[in-house]
Amino acid sequence: LEHPMQIARREACWLLSNLFICSPGTLECVFTTSIVTQLIRISHNDNFKVAKESLIALCNLSCHVSLEQLETLFKLGLIEELEFQLKSNQIEFITISLKALQNLLARGREIEERVNNNGNFIASTFEQLNVLKSLEDLLAHKDKTLCNLVHNMIEKYF
């Protein structure tokens, strides 16, 4: 992830992306705050191809996270990074970020159903961090497919 060559960083992100999507057991083996912090930094600062691959890795990471891992991701700034990417001029970055946010909302709903039934704490967190506002702003985006995706997400989780 720190290699000076772009192709090496991109391939490292791709490898992590594939490991993250495999299964919760695999995720336990590769989930570290160091890796997540680096992926967030890369998605925010690296060139397009590397940043995109890093964002995909973060999206895939969001599929299987445990409650403890969710808390860690929040502390490391994943939500803020995804919200930042919603304001990107790159439609691919917006779409990947939306998928990651949707994954997190779905995990919040699953945890809510198993643990407490006190509401989706992820949706509440998104409201507190103005992610919902950023989603609502996307309803005016020129890409109608994106607008429909956002509309459905808001209807389902908020």
N, CA, C and O of each residue as an XYZ file, in Angstrom:
632
protein
N       0.804     -1.208      0.000
C       0.000      0.000      0.000
C       0.846      1.271      0.000
O       0.368      2.344     -0.369
N       2.082      1.143      0.408
C       2.976      2.293      0.461
C       3.982      2.308     -0.688
O       4.808      3.216     -0.772
N       3.923      1.327     -1.559
C       4.904      1.188     -2.630
C       4.900      2.423     -3.530
O       3.837      2.985     -3.796
N       6.063      2.849     -3.996
C       6.112      4.042     -4.851
C       5.456      3.849     -6.229
O       5.057      4.825     -6.864
N       5.347      2.610     -6.684
C       4.747      2.369     -8.000
C       3.223      2.272     -7.886
O       2.689      1.532     -7.061
N       2.551      3.031     -8.727
C       1.091      3.064     -8.739
C       0.494      1.679     -8.936
O      -0.457      1.319     -8.241
N       1.022      0.906     -9.852
C       0.467     -0.415    -10.155
C       0.541     -1.339     -8.936
O      -0.364     -2.143     -8.715
N       1.596     -1.230     -8.157
C       1.744     -2.065     -6.958
C       0.702     -1.680     -5.903
O       0.109     -2.550     -5.266
N       0.481     -0.378     -5.722
C      -0.538      0.076     -4.760
C      -1.932     -0.351     -5.209
O      -2.751     -0.791     -4.402
N      -2.184     -0.215     -6.504
C      -3.492     -0.591     -7.030
C      -3.745     -2.092     -6.864
O      -4.836     -2.502     -6.469
N      -2.739     -2.903     -7.167
C      -2.890     -4.355     -7.035
C      -3.035     -4.772     -5.572
O      -3.760     -5.719     -5.267
N      -2.352     -4.076     -4.668
C      -2.494     -4.367     -3.235
C      -3.919     -4.076     -2.776
O      -4.500     -4.841     -2.007
N      -4.476     -2.968     -3.252
C      -5.872     -2.640     -2.920
C      -6.820     -3.677     -3.511
O      -7.785     -4.078     -2.861
N      -6.551     -4.111     -4.734
C      -7.380     -5.128     -5.380
C      -7.349     -6.426     -4.579
O      -8.386     -7.054     -4.364
N      -6.155     -6.824     -4.138
C      -6.023     -8.048     -3.345
C      -6.827     -7.944     -2.051
O      -7.564     -8.866     -1.702
N      -6.690     -6.839     -1.348
C      -7.458     -6.642     -0.113
C      -8.960     -6.637     -0.391
O      -9.743     -7.195      0.379
N      -9.348     -6.016     -1.476
C     -10.753     -5.988     -1.856
C     -11.313     -7.395     -1.986
O     -12.411     -7.679     -1.509
N     -10.565     -8.265     -2.626
C     -11.012     -9.640     -2.804
C     -10.998    -10.426     -1.504
O     -11.856    -11.283     -1.288
N     -10.049    -10.149     -0.650
C     -10.030    -10.810      0.661
C     -11.216    -10.362      1.511
O     -11.829    -11.175      2.203
N     -11.536     -9.079      1.459
C     -12.628     -8.541      2.267
C     -13.983     -9.098      1.860
O     -14.859     -9.274      2.707
N     -14.166     -9.378      0.576
C     -15.470     -9.819      0.099
C     -15.700    -11.299      0.352
O     -16.841    -11.759      0.304
N     -14.649    -12.049      0.619
C     -14.761    -13.509      0.725
C     -15.731    -13.972      1.798
O     -16.750    -14.594      1.496
N     -15.418    -13.674      3.036
C     -16.252    -14.168      4.127
C     -15.881    -13.465      5.423
O     -14.806    -12.876      5.535
N     -16.774    -13.532      6.397
C     -16.463    -12.923      7.692
C     -15.197    -13.514      8.334
O     -14.430    -12.791      8.969
N     -14.983    -14.804      8.171
C     -13.795    -15.433      8.743
C     -12.511    -14.881      8.154
O     -11.539    -14.644      8.871
N     -12.512    -14.679      6.853
C     -11.346    -14.097      6.187
C     -11.140    -12.667      6.663
O     -10.009    -12.228      6.873
N     -12.227    -11.954      6.830
C     -12.149    -10.567      7.274
C     -11.447    -10.459      8.623
O     -10.653     -9.544      8.843
N     -11.739    -11.386      9.520
C     -11.086    -11.386     10.832
C      -9.562    -11.453     10.704
O      -8.839    -10.860     11.504
N      -9.090    -12.171      9.705
C      -7.643    -12.354      9.532
C      -6.948    -11.105      8.995
O      -5.782    -10.867      9.311
N      -7.647    -10.304      8.189
C      -6.983     -9.182      7.527
C      -7.429     -7.811      8.022
O      -6.856     -6.798      7.622
N      -8.443     -7.760      8.887
C      -8.944     -6.484      9.380
C      -7.999     -5.926     10.431
O      -7.882     -6.478     11.525
N      -7.332     -4.844     10.103
C      -6.509     -4.127     11.078
C      -6.755     -2.634     10.904
O      -7.094     -2.171      9.815
N      -6.584     -1.902     11.969
C      -6.777     -0.456     11.869
C      -5.758      0.149     10.915
O      -6.063      1.116     10.216
N      -4.559     -0.406     10.877
C      -3.525      0.111      9.989
C      -3.946     -0.007      8.521
O      -3.804      0.945      7.754
N      -4.455     -1.157      8.142
C      -4.884     -1.362      6.753
C      -6.056     -0.436      6.414
O      -6.064      0.195      5.357
N      -7.024     -0.356      7.295
C      -8.187      0.491      7.028
C      -7.767      1.952      6.924
O      -8.221      2.663      6.028
N      -6.917      2.402      7.819
C      -6.428      3.783      7.784
C      -5.717      4.068      6.465
O      -5.920      5.123      5.865
N      -4.892      3.139      6.016
C      -4.190      3.327      4.746
C      -5.160      3.364      3.572
O      -5.004      4.180      2.664
N      -6.156      2.488      3.584
C      -7.130      2.482      2.492
C      -7.917      3.790      2.445
O      -8.185      4.314      1.364
N      -8.283      4.311      3.594
C      -8.997      5.593      3.638
C      -8.100      6.701      3.087
O      -8.546      7.526      2.291
N      -6.853      6.717      3.507
C      -5.912      7.735      3.016
C      -5.737      7.629      1.508
O      -5.738      8.640      0.806
N      -5.589      6.412      1.013
C      -5.388      6.197     -0.424
C      -6.626      6.637     -1.206
O      -6.502      7.300     -2.236
N      -7.812      6.274     -0.729
C      -9.030      6.647     -1.458
C      -9.202      8.158     -1.502
O      -9.823      8.690     -2.423
N      -8.664      8.837     -0.527
C      -8.789     10.292     -0.440
C      -7.716     11.025     -1.245
O      -7.970     12.101     -1.787
N      -6.506     10.437     -1.323
C      -5.360     11.195     -1.831
C      -4.654     10.647     -3.061
O      -3.916     11.385     -3.713
N      -4.849      9.402     -3.395
C      -4.058      8.806     -4.487
C      -4.683      9.143     -5.839
O      -5.735      9.778     -5.909
N      -4.021      8.711     -6.908
C      -4.556      8.972     -8.248
C      -5.821      8.144     -8.483
O      -6.136      7.251     -7.697
N      -6.531      8.437     -9.548
C      -7.851      7.873     -9.803
C      -7.893      6.356     -9.698
O      -8.710      5.823     -8.948
N      -7.049      5.654    -10.418
C      -7.117      4.186    -10.472
C      -6.849      3.546     -9.110
O      -7.533      2.600     -8.717
N      -5.867      4.057     -8.404
C      -5.532      3.501     -7.088
C      -6.619      3.861     -6.080
O      -7.040      3.019     -5.287
N      -7.068      5.102     -6.113
C      -8.116      5.547     -5.192
C      -9.404      4.750     -5.410
O     -10.072      4.365     -4.451
N      -9.740      4.510     -6.656
C     -10.947      3.734     -6.963
C     -10.830      2.320     -6.404
O     -11.780      1.814     -5.807
N      -9.687      1.682     -6.587
C      -9.489      0.315     -6.089
C      -9.542      0.290     -4.562
O     -10.063     -0.656     -3.970
N      -9.010      1.317     -3.935
C      -9.057      1.419     -2.480
C     -10.497      1.595     -1.998
O     -10.897      0.992     -1.003
N     -11.259      2.404     -2.690
C     -12.654      2.622     -2.334
C     -13.467      1.336     -2.499
O     -14.358      1.055     -1.698
N     -13.161      0.566     -3.527
C     -13.829     -0.726     -3.710
C     -13.485     -1.660     -2.544
O     -14.350     -2.383     -2.049
N     -12.236     -1.643     -2.113
C     -11.836     -2.471     -0.961
C     -12.620     -2.060      0.287
O     -13.090     -2.916      1.037
N     -12.759     -0.760      0.508
C     -13.525     -0.284      1.663
C     -14.999     -0.683      1.537
O     -15.638     -1.042      2.526
N     -15.522     -0.619      0.333
C     -16.908     -1.044      0.102
C     -17.070     -2.527      0.426
O     -18.015     -2.915      1.113
N     -16.156     -3.348     -0.064
C     -16.238     -4.782      0.202
C     -16.062     -5.081      1.684
O     -16.683     -6.000      2.217
N     -15.227     -4.315      2.335
C     -15.031     -4.455      3.777
C     -16.340     -4.231      4.519
O     -16.598     -4.870      5.539
N     -17.155     -3.334      4.014
C     -18.397     -2.981      4.707
C     -19.462     -4.083      4.659
O     -20.484     -3.974      5.336
N     -19.243     -5.123      3.885
C     -20.254     -6.189      3.731
C     -20.388     -7.094      4.951
O     -21.500     -7.491      5.299
N     -19.292     -7.423      5.599
C     -19.292     -8.475      6.617
C     -18.860     -8.013      8.005
O     -18.658     -8.851      8.884
N     -18.715     -6.737      8.226
C     -18.150     -6.279      9.490
C     -19.037     -6.598     10.689
O     -20.265     -6.578     10.610
N     -18.375     -6.888     11.787
C     -19.067     -7.126     13.060
C     -19.381     -5.776     13.715
O     -18.931     -4.731     13.247
N     -20.138     -5.812     14.779
C     -20.454     -4.595     15.516
C     -19.176     -3.922     16.010
O     -19.036     -2.704     15.899
N     -18.257     -4.694     16.548
C     -16.983     -4.141     17.032
C     -16.197     -3.507     15.888
O     -15.629     -2.426     16.046
N     -16.163     -4.179     14.735
C     -15.450     -3.641     13.581
C     -16.127     -2.374     13.052
O     -15.452     -1.447     12.604
N     -17.467     -2.336     13.106
C     -18.189     -1.124     12.712
C     -17.748      0.059     13.555
O     -17.481      1.144     13.038
N     -17.677     -0.162     14.847
C     -17.247      0.911     15.750
C     -15.839      1.379     15.404
O     -15.556      2.577     15.423
N     -14.966      0.440     15.090
C     -13.599      0.792     14.699
C     -13.603      1.594     13.403
O     -12.906      2.602     13.294
N     -14.375      1.157     12.434
C     -14.456      1.869     11.153
C     -14.945      3.298     11.355
O     -14.436      4.229     10.731
N     -15.930      3.466     12.226
C     -16.445      4.806     12.497
C     -15.356      5.680     13.117
O     -15.188      6.837     12.731
N     -14.623      5.128     14.074
C     -13.555      5.888     14.736
C     -12.436      6.266     13.764
O     -11.804      7.313     13.906
N     -12.205      5.410     12.785
C     -11.126      5.660     11.817
C     -11.529      6.643     10.718
O     -10.685      7.077      9.935
N     -12.802      6.992     10.656
C     -13.252      7.998      9.697
C     -13.816      7.458      8.393
O     -13.874      8.183      7.401
N     -14.233      6.196      8.377
C     -14.775      5.642      7.140
C     -16.023      6.402      6.691
O     -16.161      6.709      5.507
N     -16.922      6.705      7.608
C     -18.163      7.377      7.234
C     -17.857      8.747      6.628
O     -18.444      9.131      5.617
N     -16.947      9.467      7.245
C     -16.584     10.791      6.726
C     -15.970     10.680      5.325
O     -16.235     11.514      4.459
N     -15.153      9.652      5.109
C     -14.552      9.471      3.784
C     -15.610      9.134      2.743
O     -15.580      9.669      1.635
N     -16.539      8.259      3.084
C     -17.593      7.911      2.132
C     -18.472      9.126      1.840
O     -18.875      9.342      0.697
N     -18.764      9.904      2.853
C     -19.564     11.115      2.665
C     -18.809     12.113      1.783
O     -19.408     12.762      0.925
N     -17.498     12.235      1.994
C     -16.657     13.091      1.145
C     -16.749     12.647     -0.315
O     -16.869     13.475     -1.218
N     -16.693     11.341     -0.535
C     -16.725     10.812     -1.903
C     -18.083     11.027     -2.572
O     -18.161     11.049     -3.801
N     -19.150     11.184     -1.793
C     -20.464     11.476     -2.376
C     -20.462     12.816     -3.108
O     -21.308     13.055     -3.969
N     -19.527     13.677     -2.771
C     -19.431     14.997     -3.391
C     -18.423     15.020     -4.540
O     -18.127     16.076     -5.097
N     -17.907     13.857     -4.881
C     -16.927     13.731     -5.953
C     -17.553     14.072     -7.301
O     -18.769     13.985     -7.473
N     -16.715     14.456     -8.248
C     -17.210     14.644     -9.612
C     -17.058     13.351    -10.422
O     -17.360     13.318    -11.615
N     -16.590     12.295     -9.763
C     -16.435     10.983    -10.400
C     -17.639     10.116    -10.051
O     -17.806      9.715     -8.899
N     -18.469      9.830    -11.035
C     -19.682      9.049    -10.805
C     -19.355      7.674    -10.219
O     -20.117      7.141     -9.412
N     -18.217      7.103    -10.629
C     -17.823      5.791    -10.107
C     -17.558      5.860     -8.607
O     -17.939      4.950     -7.871
N     -16.915      6.920     -8.152
C     -16.628      7.076     -6.736
C     -17.933      7.237     -5.940
O     -18.087      6.678     -4.854
N     -18.856      8.007     -6.501
C     -20.140      8.206     -5.829
C     -20.879      6.874     -5.717
O     -21.404      6.534     -4.657
N     -20.915      6.136     -6.801
C     -21.632      4.860     -6.823
C     -21.032      3.856     -5.848
O     -21.767      3.174     -5.134
N     -19.718      3.757     -5.811
C     -19.053      2.836     -4.877
C     -19.334      3.257     -3.437
O     -19.599      2.413     -2.580
N     -19.277      4.547     -3.175
C     -19.538      5.051     -1.825
C     -20.978      4.776     -1.410
O     -21.241      4.417     -0.263
N     -21.905      4.944     -2.343
C     -23.302      4.634     -2.046
C     -23.478      3.167     -1.701
O     -24.208      2.829     -0.770
N     -22.819      2.301     -2.440
C     -22.906      0.865     -2.161
C     -22.353      0.565     -0.764
O     -22.944     -0.213     -0.015
N     -21.226      1.178     -0.418
C     -20.645      0.965      0.916
C     -21.592      1.467      2.000
O     -21.787      0.789      3.009
N     -22.177      2.637      1.807
C     -23.118      3.174      2.789
C     -24.342      2.270      2.909
O     -24.853      2.047      4.007
N     -24.803      1.757      1.784
C     -25.934      0.834      1.801
C     -25.574     -0.450      2.536
O     -26.390     -0.976      3.292
N     -24.362     -0.962      2.324
C     -23.891     -2.144      3.057
C     -23.910     -1.885      4.558
O     -24.353     -2.731      5.336
N     -23.431     -0.722      4.958
C     -23.389     -0.386      6.381
C     -24.801     -0.267      6.957
O     -25.061     -0.732      8.067
N     -25.696      0.343      6.217
C     -27.082      0.449      6.675
C     -27.724     -0.928      6.812
O     -28.469     -1.180      7.760
N     -27.436     -1.812      5.871
C     -27.974     -3.174      5.943
C     -27.416     -3.915      7.156
O     -28.150     -4.636      7.833
N     -26.129     -3.744      7.433
C     -25.528     -4.361      8.623
C     -26.170     -3.796      9.883
O     -26.446     -4.537     10.827
N     -26.407     -2.500      9.903
C     -27.077     -1.881     11.047
C     -28.458     -2.459     11.271
O     -28.865     -2.689     12.410
N     -29.179     -2.693     10.185
C     -30.515     -3.290     10.302
C     -30.429     -4.719     10.816
O     -31.230     -5.123     11.659
N     -29.463     -5.491     10.317
C     -29.279     -6.876     10.785
C     -28.964     -6.901     12.274
O     -29.517     -7.711     13.018
N     -28.086     -6.026     12.698
C     -27.697     -5.971     14.114
C     -28.897     -5.541     14.954
O     -29.132     -6.084     16.033
N     -29.649     -4.573     14.460
C     -30.852     -4.105     15.156
C     -31.826     -5.259     15.386
O     -32.371     -5.413     16.479
N     -32.037     -6.059     14.357
C     -32.987     -7.167     14.467
C     -32.510     -8.243     15.439
O     -33.322     -8.855     16.132
N     -31.201     -8.476     15.494
C     -30.660     -9.519     16.381
C     -30.495     -9.045     17.804
O     -30.700     -9.822     18.737
N     -30.134     -7.803     17.994
C     -29.691     -7.353     19.306
C     -30.746     -6.593     20.093
O     -31.062     -6.976     21.219
N     -31.297     -5.532     19.532
C     -32.054     -4.666     20.424
C     -33.371     -4.110     19.905
O     -34.217     -3.742     20.720
N     -33.588     -4.029     18.638
C     -34.798     -3.418     18.078
C     -34.998     -1.965     18.506
O     -36.137     -1.506     18.601
N     -33.925     -1.241     18.764
C     -34.002      0.171     19.138
C     -33.806      1.087     17.943
O     -33.499      2.266     18.116
N     -33.973      0.578     16.756
C     -33.754      1.385     15.561
C     -32.366      1.138     14.989
O     -31.473      0.624     15.664
N     -32.216      1.510     13.754
C     -30.949      1.304     13.052
C     -29.948      2.377     13.492
O     -30.044      3.533     13.080
N     -29.003      1.986     14.320
C     -28.035      2.953     14.839
C     -27.146      3.520     13.741
O     -26.604      4.615     13.888
N     -26.991      2.790     12.646
C     -26.201      3.311     11.524
C     -26.962      4.476     10.876
O     -26.372      5.518     10.589
N     -28.246      4.306     10.650
C     -29.051      5.385     10.073
C     -29.017      6.619     10.981
O     -28.907      7.746     10.499
N     -29.112      6.401     12.284
C     -29.039      7.524     13.237
C     -27.689      8.219     13.159
O     -27.610      9.447     13.190
N     -26.632      7.429     13.058
C     -25.280      7.991     12.942
C     -25.151      8.791     11.657
O     -24.561      9.871     11.655
N     -25.696      8.271     10.564
C     -25.647      8.985      9.280
C     -26.368     10.334      9.381
O     -25.916     11.329      8.815
N     -27.472     10.359     10.093
C     -28.191     11.618     10.268
C     -27.355     12.610     11.073
O     -27.291     13.790     10.729
N     -26.718     12.136     12.139
C     -25.888     12.997     12.982
C     -24.684     13.553     12.228
O     -24.269     14.688     12.465
N     -24.124     12.755     11.322
C     -22.922     13.170     10.581
C     -23.253     13.845      9.244
O     -22.367     14.049      8.415
N     -24.520     14.187      9.040
C     -24.985     14.856      7.824
C     -24.845     14.031      6.551
O     -24.870     14.578      5.448
N     -24.698     12.711      6.699
C     -24.640     11.856      5.524
C     -26.001     11.850      4.837
O     -26.076     11.859      3.609
N     -27.062     11.836      5.611
C     -28.400     11.882      5.025
C     -28.569     13.146      4.192
O     -29.149     13.094      3.108
N     -28.082     14.258      4.672
C     -28.148     15.530      3.921
C     -27.402     15.393      2.596
O     -27.891     15.846      1.560
N     -26.231     14.777      2.622
C     -25.462     14.580      1.391
C     -26.200     13.655      0.430
O     -26.163     13.853     -0.785
N     -26.872     12.644      0.980
C     -27.676     11.756      0.143
C     -28.831     12.529     -0.497
O     -29.104     12.384     -1.688
N     -29.494     13.342      0.302
C     -30.601     14.137     -0.221
C     -30.130     15.098     -1.305
O     -30.844     15.333     -2.280
N     -28.937     15.654     -1.140
C     -28.369     16.544     -2.160
C     -28.171     15.807     -3.483
O     -28.301     16.400     -4.554
N     -27.858     14.515     -3.406
C     -27.650     13.725     -4.624
C     -28.946     13.480     -5.399
O     -28.902     13.097     -6.568
N     -30.083     13.694     -4.767
C     -31.361     13.517     -5.468
C     -31.504     14.488     -6.640
O     -32.316     14.268     -7.539
N     -30.720     15.550     -6.627
C     -30.748     16.533     -7.716
C     -29.637     16.283     -8.747
O     -29.449     17.089     -9.658
N     -28.909     15.180     -8.608
C     -27.806     14.872     -9.540
C     -28.347     14.666    -10.951
O     -29.477     14.210    -11.127
N     -27.552     14.997    -11.939
C     -27.993     14.869    -13.336
C     -28.129     13.418    -13.790
O     -28.851     13.137    -14.747
N     -27.437     12.484    -13.110
C     -27.517     11.065    -13.457
C     -28.764     10.471    -12.794
O     -28.810     10.321    -11.573
N     -29.750     10.141    -13.585
C     -31.034      9.664    -13.052
C     -30.929      8.287    -12.397
O     -31.653      8.002    -11.443
N     -30.041      7.436    -12.893
C     -29.833      6.128    -12.269
C     -29.326      6.307    -10.844
O     -29.767      5.623     -9.921
N     -28.400      7.231    -10.684
C     -27.866      7.555     -9.366
C     -28.972      8.107     -8.467
O     -29.075      7.730     -7.299
N     -29.789      8.990     -9.006
C     -30.911      9.564     -8.236
C     -31.852      8.475     -7.747
O     -32.281      8.489     -6.594
N     -32.171      7.533     -8.625
C     -33.057      6.433     -8.237
C     -32.446      5.576     -7.148
O     -33.140      5.173     -6.215
N     -31.158      5.291     -7.254
C     -30.453      4.513     -6.234
C     -30.525      5.212     -4.878
O     -30.815      4.584     -3.860
N     -30.262      6.502     -4.877
C     -30.301      7.283     -3.637
C     -31.726      7.334     -3.086
O     -31.937      7.153     -1.886
N     -32.688      7.578     -3.949
C     -34.086      7.644     -3.517
C     -34.501      6.333     -2.836
O     -35.100      6.349     -1.761
N     -34.178      5.205     -3.468
C     -34.530      3.899     -2.898
C     -33.839      3.659     -1.563
O     -34.426      3.088     -0.644
N     -32.600      4.095     -1.463
C     -31.843      3.932     -0.224
C     -32.484      4.745      0.911
O     -32.644      4.251      2.027
N     -32.838      5.968      0.615
C     -33.468      6.824      1.628
C     -34.820      6.244      2.048
O     -35.139      6.204      3.236
N     -35.598      5.801      1.087
C     -36.902      5.214      1.389
C     -36.771      3.966      2.271
O     -37.560      3.764      3.194
N     -35.786      3.150      1.980
C     -35.628      1.889      2.694
C     -35.103      2.048      4.117
O     -35.541      1.340      5.024
N     -34.168      2.975      4.316
C     -33.471      3.035      5.601
C     -33.806      4.255      6.464
O     -33.510      4.255      7.659
N     -34.415      5.288      5.886
C     -34.677      6.481      6.676
C     -36.173      6.766      6.725
O     -36.595      7.739      7.349
